[in-house]
Amino acid sequence: MLPSTTTEPVAGELLPRRRRFGAETIFRWMTTGAGVTVLVIIVAIATFLIVKAIPALNANSENFLTYTKWFPNDPTPKFGIAALAFGTVLSSAIALLLAVPVALGIALFLSHYAPRRVATALGFVIDLLAAVPSIVFGLWGREYLQDPVKELSTWLNENMGWLPIFGGNGPFGKSVLLGSVVLAIMVLPIVTSLSREVFMQTPKANEEAAIALGATKWEMIRTSVLPYGRPGIIAAVLLGLGRALGETIALAMTLGAGFVVSFNVIEVGGNTIAANIANGFGEAGETGRGALIASGLVLFTITLVVNMTARIIVYRRREFR
């Protein structure tokens, strides 16, 4: 036999020292710097919003949190975030109610029912839907969905007008319902993609055990897949909510830009923080721009809280760490 060429460590021999400024150290510094940069950017954005909003808030003659109207350019500025915040939350909530059941159904179909080739192709199309610019959704909703939604609103008013959300005497058209439908289509690919990835992470042993015990395909999904993916589903919904809260152009083109706190979703009206910023920033004066920035600070806070909540829910489960 040929003698082995492998060098064995000799007793008492010191291991080679790690370089003080080697590639590993440089890489660690780079990754740490990247993480710190994100925090610095968030703090910088918050600081900018606060500094720019303070003069307008000091000039405001009404309570910023409870006043529903928006007159920041008057000689005596008066504006409030109540109606805008209400419209933002209402339209986002309705969009999630419309999008989440469809998104979960598509995700389950792609992960457990569709053939691999079909699932791959359809998943690519759904992911591509998320890349469509929001202004395209807004134009499509205004030009092609407004009339069908108007007819649906008329039918809902005639047959279910006893409900406050479908009451009123019109007119119907640009409404919270129209904006929520467009917003639901925009949120759909986000919730679908994240839910699909969560469902595909379900341990095969759990699924096979349920099938071995005589469970049907749906019973296996109900007892193995959905319980395992519940934290991921919640996180996907909250991330979709964060996307819906910050949508601007599509809602600016489909809402009626009204400053009213009302649960009626079919009458012309409705407004959100982001849509109001897009519609009013070009014509706003100095105080008006400060007021819009103050409303942006509220939206920034809401979105940050929603996304942090989603991350906390994900990290509560060891499987998703």
NUZA-456431 format. One record per residue (C-alpha): residue number from 0; x, z, y; residue in one letter. Coordinates in Angstrom, 3 decimals. Example, Ala and Ser with C-alpha at 12.3 -4.5 7.8 and 13.67 -1.06 7.14 Angstrom:
REM residues 2
ATOM gutor     east       up    north pator
ATOM     0   12.300    7.800   -4.500     A
ATOM     1   13.670    7.140   -1.060     S
END
This chain:
REM residues 321
ATOM gutor     east       up    north pator
ATOM     0    0.000    0.000    0.000     M
ATOM     1    1.107   -0.697    3.529     L
ATOM     2    1.688    2.374    5.676     P
ATOM     3   -1.165    3.209    8.015     S
ATOM     4   -0.584    2.207   11.619     T
ATOM     5   -3.126    4.686   13.013     T
ATOM     6   -1.421    7.331   15.112     T
ATOM     7   -2.683   10.783   14.312     E
ATOM     8   -2.564   13.462   17.028     P
ATOM     9    0.380   15.753   16.467     V
ATOM    10   -0.242   19.480   16.529     A
ATOM    11    0.515   20.869   19.945     G
ATOM    12    0.547   17.427   21.599     E
ATOM    13   -1.407   17.326   24.838     L
ATOM    14   -4.146   14.761   25.307     L
ATOM    15   -3.504   12.212   28.078     P
ATOM    16   -4.673   13.405   31.447     R
ATOM    17   -7.722   11.819   32.970     R
ATOM    18   -6.865    9.973   36.113     R
ATOM    19   -7.912   11.792   39.242     R
ATOM    20   -9.106    8.602   40.922     F
ATOM    21   -9.959    6.529   37.860     G
ATOM    22  -12.851    4.165   37.296     A
ATOM    23  -15.096    6.940   35.984     E
ATOM    24  -14.622    9.035   39.115     T
ATOM    25  -15.253    6.059   41.389     I
ATOM    26  -18.409    5.139   39.457     F
ATOM    27  -19.682    8.726   39.679     R
ATOM    28  -19.138    8.728   43.433     W
ATOM    29  -20.941    5.399   43.774     M
ATOM    30  -24.002    6.553   41.832     T
ATOM    31  -24.118    9.842   43.727     T
ATOM    32  -23.860    7.964   47.009     G
ATOM    33  -26.684    5.647   45.994     A
ATOM    34  -28.946    8.604   45.216     G
ATOM    35  -28.075   10.350   48.470     V
ATOM    36  -28.699    7.114   50.399     T
ATOM    37  -32.313    7.050   49.228     V
ATOM    38  -32.861   10.594   50.512     L
ATOM    39  -31.163    9.744   53.810     V
ATOM    40  -33.418    6.711   54.282     I
ATOM    41  -36.557    8.761   53.607     I
ATOM    42  -35.454   11.458   56.075     V
ATOM    43  -34.541    8.792   58.641     A
ATOM    44  -37.976    7.146   58.362     I
ATOM    45  -39.755   10.486   58.696     A
ATOM    46  -37.616   11.435   61.705     T
ATOM    47  -38.304    8.103   63.408     F
ATOM    48  -42.061    8.434   62.886     L
ATOM    49  -42.137   12.003   64.189     I
ATOM    50  -40.035   11.264   67.283     V
ATOM    51  -42.098    8.210   68.231     K
ATOM    52  -45.438    9.913   67.548     A
ATOM    53  -44.915   13.135   69.523     I
ATOM    54  -45.425   11.632   73.049     P
ATOM    55  -48.709    9.989   72.017     A
ATOM    56  -49.945   13.142   70.294     L
ATOM    57  -49.162   15.156   73.426     N
ATOM    58  -51.142   12.673   75.548     A
ATOM    59  -54.134   12.698   73.180     N
ATOM    60  -57.174   14.465   74.605     S
ATOM    61  -58.931   14.856   71.231     E
ATOM    62  -58.082   16.417   67.882     N
ATOM    63  -55.955   13.902   66.042     F
ATOM    64  -57.040   15.063   62.591     L
ATOM    65  -60.815   15.295   63.139     T
ATOM    66  -61.701   12.742   65.841     Y
ATOM    67  -63.172    9.527   64.417     T
ATOM    68  -62.774    7.043   67.304     K
ATOM    69  -59.705    5.128   68.420     W
ATOM    70  -59.116    4.687   72.162     F
ATOM    71  -55.383    5.295   72.691     P
ATOM    72  -55.060    2.713   75.486     N
ATOM    73  -57.674    4.282   77.780     D
ATOM    74  -56.549    6.043   80.977     P
ATOM    75  -57.354    9.248   79.139     T
ATOM    76  -56.165    8.544   75.582     P
ATOM    77  -58.366    9.819   72.779     K
ATOM    78  -57.877    8.902   69.170     F
ATOM    79  -58.125   10.442   65.740     G
ATOM    80  -57.231    9.697   62.156     I
ATOM    81  -60.393   10.968   60.443     A
ATOM    82  -62.247    7.650   60.038     A
ATOM    83  -59.074    5.736   59.129     L
ATOM    84  -57.964    8.281   56.541     A
ATOM    85  -61.470    8.361   55.077     F
ATOM    86  -61.588    4.563   54.794     G
ATOM    87  -58.134    4.485   53.235     T
ATOM    88  -59.034    6.982   50.539     V
ATOM    89  -62.501    5.501   49.913     L
ATOM    90  -61.334    1.901   49.483     S
ATOM    91  -58.420    2.974   47.278     S
ATOM    92  -60.654    5.148   45.090     A
ATOM    93  -63.186    2.346   44.570     I
ATOM    94  -60.368   -0.094   43.805     A
ATOM    95  -59.036    2.238   41.112     L
ATOM    96  -62.507    2.688   39.620     L
ATOM    97  -62.750   -1.074   39.287     L
ATOM    98  -59.179   -1.774   38.182     A
ATOM    99  -58.188    1.066   35.830     V
ATOM   100  -60.668    0.394   32.965     P
ATOM   101  -59.796   -3.312   32.978     V
ATOM   102  -56.059   -2.570   33.206     A
ATOM   103  -56.151   -0.143   30.276     L
ATOM   104  -58.139   -2.622   28.183     G
ATOM   105  -55.620   -5.383   28.884     I
ATOM   106  -52.709   -3.033   28.143     A
ATOM   107  -54.177   -2.017   24.778     L
ATOM   108  -54.880   -5.644   23.902     F
ATOM   109  -51.297   -6.666   24.701     L
ATOM   110  -49.713   -3.749   22.863     S
ATOM   111  -51.893   -3.425   19.727     H
ATOM   112  -54.207   -6.404   19.252     Y
ATOM   113  -52.734   -9.634   20.589     A
ATOM   114  -50.218  -11.669   18.552     P
ATOM   115  -46.671  -11.340   19.826     R
ATOM   116  -46.533  -14.816   21.392     R
ATOM   117  -49.872  -14.379   23.128     V
ATOM   118  -48.922  -10.909   24.329     A
ATOM   119  -45.608  -12.140   25.717     T
ATOM   120  -47.167  -15.079   27.563     A
ATOM   121  -50.105  -13.085   28.929     L
ATOM   122  -47.845  -10.202   29.933     G
ATOM   123  -45.663  -12.629   31.874     F
ATOM   124  -48.715  -13.978   33.708     V
ATOM   125  -49.894  -10.472   34.599     I
ATOM   126  -46.431   -9.531   35.873     D
ATOM   127  -46.385  -12.743   37.901     L
ATOM   128  -49.671  -11.721   39.513     L
ATOM   129  -47.880   -8.774   41.106     A
ATOM   130  -45.543  -11.211   42.903     A
ATOM   131  -48.342  -13.002   44.774     V
ATOM   132  -48.107  -12.164   48.521     P
ATOM   133  -50.849   -9.929   49.852     S
ATOM   134  -51.822  -12.433   52.541     I
ATOM   135  -52.747  -14.893   49.764     V
ATOM   136  -55.088  -12.288   48.262     F
ATOM   137  -56.529  -11.658   51.724     G
ATOM   138  -57.203  -15.346   52.387     L
ATOM   139  -58.680  -15.800   48.926     W
ATOM   140  -60.911  -12.761   49.315     G
ATOM   141  -62.126  -13.810   52.761     R
ATOM   142  -62.791  -17.451   51.892     E
ATOM   143  -64.042  -17.291   48.293     Y
ATOM   144  -65.158  -13.735   47.531     L
ATOM   145  -66.995  -12.907   50.737     Q
ATOM   146  -70.166  -14.882   49.893     D
ATOM   147  -70.458  -13.625   46.260     P
ATOM   148  -69.870  -10.043   47.395     V
ATOM   149  -72.445  -10.550   50.178     K
ATOM   150  -75.012  -11.699   47.615     E
ATOM   151  -74.127   -8.755   45.358     L
ATOM   152  -74.477   -6.379   48.316     S
ATOM   153  -77.925   -7.773   49.106     T
ATOM   154  -79.000   -7.312   45.480     W
ATOM   155  -77.650   -3.760   45.376     L
ATOM   156  -79.422   -2.944   48.634     N
ATOM   157  -82.752   -4.304   47.391     E
ATOM   158  -82.631   -2.666   43.967     N
ATOM   159  -80.527    0.464   44.506     M
ATOM   160  -80.926    1.073   48.208     G
ATOM   161  -82.094    4.618   47.534     W
ATOM   162  -78.441    5.487   46.907     L
ATOM   163  -76.537    6.250   50.138     P
ATOM   164  -73.649    3.974   49.169     I
ATOM   165  -76.002    0.975   48.888     F
ATOM   166  -78.411    1.833   51.705     G
ATOM   167  -78.751    0.402   55.192     G
ATOM   168  -80.319   -2.723   56.616     N
ATOM   169  -77.248   -4.932   56.838     G
ATOM   170  -75.566   -7.073   57.871     P
ATOM   171  -73.470   -7.524   54.750     F
ATOM   172  -70.146   -9.296   54.443     G
ATOM   173  -66.794   -7.834   55.426     K
ATOM   174  -67.221   -4.403   53.923     S
ATOM   175  -65.484   -1.683   51.946     V
ATOM   176  -66.813   -3.274   48.758     L
ATOM   177  -65.162   -6.616   49.521     L
ATOM   178  -61.880   -4.961   50.449     G
ATOM   179  -61.974   -2.773   47.342     S
ATOM   180  -62.544   -5.757   45.040     V
ATOM   181  -59.511   -7.564   46.493     V
ATOM   182  -57.502   -4.352   46.324     L
ATOM   183  -58.482   -3.818   42.676     A
ATOM   184  -57.115   -7.254   41.768     I
ATOM   185  -53.851   -6.398   43.542     M
ATOM   186  -53.509   -3.036   41.775     V
ATOM   187  -54.395   -4.448   38.336     L
ATOM   188  -50.930   -5.805   37.334     P
ATOM   189  -49.151   -2.554   38.277     I
ATOM   190  -51.382   -0.304   36.194     V
ATOM   191  -51.459   -2.835   33.340     T
ATOM   192  -47.668   -3.238   33.095     S
ATOM   193  -46.920    0.484   33.211     L
ATOM   194  -49.682    1.365   30.743     S
ATOM   195  -48.544   -1.347   28.331     R
ATOM   196  -45.000    0.027   28.324     E
ATOM   197  -46.330    3.531   27.688     V
ATOM   198  -48.533    2.403   24.789     F
ATOM   199  -45.646    0.516   23.188     M
ATOM   200  -43.547    3.710   23.183     Q
ATOM   201  -45.965    5.471   20.834     T
ATOM   202  -44.048    6.483   17.681     P
ATOM   203  -44.866    4.164   14.791     K
ATOM   204  -44.961    7.172   12.470     A
ATOM   205  -47.970    8.537   14.364     N
ATOM   206  -49.829    5.245   14.137     E
ATOM   207  -48.998    4.726   10.461     E
ATOM   208  -50.057    8.283    9.631     A
ATOM   209  -53.460    7.728   11.233     A
ATOM   210  -53.931    4.443    9.366     I
ATOM   211  -52.838    6.083    6.097     A
ATOM   212  -55.516    8.742    6.542     L
ATOM   213  -58.171    6.033    6.701     G
ATOM   214  -58.581    5.666   10.450     A
ATOM   215  -59.755    2.371   11.888     T
ATOM   216  -57.737    0.559   14.537     K
ATOM   217  -59.778    2.096   17.354     W
ATOM   218  -59.632    5.577   15.796     E
ATOM   219  -55.854    5.240   15.488     M
ATOM   220  -55.631    4.309   19.178     I
ATOM   221  -57.956    7.135   20.181     R
ATOM   222  -56.140    9.811   18.156     T
ATOM   223  -52.516    8.648   18.389     S
ATOM   224  -51.884    6.197   21.220     V
ATOM   225  -54.047    7.525   24.050     L
ATOM   226  -53.095   11.229   23.677     P
ATOM   227  -49.401   10.325   23.536     Y
ATOM   228  -49.643    8.058   26.574     G
ATOM   229  -51.903   10.235   28.720     R
ATOM   230  -49.137   11.387   31.131     P
ATOM   231  -47.921    7.823   31.474     G
ATOM   232  -51.447    6.568   32.152     I
ATOM   233  -51.956    9.175   34.849     I
ATOM   234  -48.619    8.278   36.415     A
ATOM   235  -49.501    4.560   36.328     A
ATOM   236  -52.838    5.235   38.023     V
ATOM   237  -51.179    7.340   40.721     L
ATOM   238  -48.546    4.687   41.347     L
ATOM   239  -51.333    2.134   41.622     G
ATOM   240  -53.045    4.477   44.075     L
ATOM   241  -49.870    4.600   46.140     G
ATOM   242  -49.849    0.798   46.190     R
ATOM   243  -53.484    0.692   47.251     A
ATOM   244  -53.053    3.260   50.025     L
ATOM   245  -50.358    1.215   51.729     G
ATOM   246  -51.934   -2.242   51.496     E
ATOM   247  -52.166   -3.884   54.919     T
ATOM   248  -52.815   -7.602   55.349     I
ATOM   249  -55.368   -8.117   52.578     A
ATOM   250  -57.557   -5.275   53.873     L
ATOM   251  -57.066   -6.329   57.493     A
ATOM   252  -58.626   -9.677   56.551     M
ATOM   253  -61.511   -8.350   54.436     T
ATOM   254  -62.691   -5.168   56.185     L
ATOM   255  -64.986   -5.003   59.196     G
ATOM   256  -62.650   -2.794   61.279     A
ATOM   257  -65.188   -0.076   62.056     G
ATOM   258  -64.323    3.517   62.979     F
ATOM   259  -67.130    5.318   61.166     V
ATOM   260  -67.092    7.960   58.448     V
ATOM   261  -69.707    6.621   56.038     S
ATOM   262  -70.051    6.352   52.279     F
ATOM   263  -71.965    3.088   52.628     N
ATOM   264  -69.779    0.440   50.996     V
ATOM   265  -71.869   -2.732   51.482     I
ATOM   266  -72.527   -2.848   55.228     E
ATOM   267  -70.052   -4.530   57.557     V
ATOM   268  -67.397   -2.005   58.539     G
ATOM   269  -64.659    0.090   57.064     G
ATOM   270  -61.064    0.442   58.129     N
ATOM   271  -57.793    1.851   56.836     T
ATOM   272  -54.647    3.225   58.409     I
ATOM   273  -52.487    0.280   57.415     A
ATOM   274  -55.072   -2.349   58.397     A
ATOM   275  -55.580   -0.697   61.776     N
ATOM   276  -51.830   -0.779   62.427     I
ATOM   277  -51.701   -4.491   61.584     A
ATOM   278  -54.698   -5.332   63.759     N
ATOM   279  -53.816   -3.187   66.763     G
ATOM   280  -50.051   -3.095   67.129     F
ATOM   281  -49.722   -6.406   69.000     G
ATOM   282  -52.151   -5.428   71.783     E
ATOM   283  -51.272   -1.732   72.012     A
ATOM   284  -49.621   -0.166   75.029     G
ATOM   285  -46.944    2.495   74.917     E
ATOM   286  -49.354    5.287   74.044     T
ATOM   287  -51.236    3.008   71.667     G
ATOM   288  -48.067    2.192   69.755     R
ATOM   289  -47.255    5.872   69.542     G
ATOM   290  -50.747    6.552   68.202     A
ATOM   291  -50.341    3.859   65.555     L
ATOM   292  -46.974    5.302   64.570     I
ATOM   293  -48.601    8.744   64.308     A
ATOM   294  -51.179    7.280   61.934     S
ATOM   295  -48.324    5.680   59.998     G
ATOM   296  -46.770    9.128   59.662     L
ATOM   297  -49.970   10.363   58.024     V
ATOM   298  -49.977    7.392   55.644     L
ATOM   299  -46.283    7.960   54.878     F
ATOM   300  -47.011   11.580   53.985     T
ATOM   301  -49.991   10.712   51.771     I
ATOM   302  -48.087    7.998   49.916     T
ATOM   303  -45.051   10.229   49.442     L
ATOM   304  -47.177   13.020   47.985     V
ATOM   305  -48.955   10.599   45.609     V
ATOM   306  -45.705    9.120   44.299     N
ATOM   307  -44.060   12.527   43.919     M
ATOM   308  -47.088   13.725   41.967     T
ATOM   309  -46.765   10.725   39.643     A
ATOM   310  -43.097   11.459   38.987     R
ATOM   311  -43.811   15.139   38.308     I
ATOM   312  -46.484   14.225   35.753     I
ATOM   313  -44.103   11.858   33.969     V
ATOM   314  -41.274   14.401   33.809     Y
ATOM   315  -43.556   17.061   32.381     R
ATOM   316  -43.432   15.202   29.077     R
ATOM   317  -40.083   15.144   27.312     R
ATOM   318  -40.801   11.749   25.760     E
ATOM   319  -40.750   10.047   29.147     F
ATOM   320  -37.562   11.693   30.465     R
END
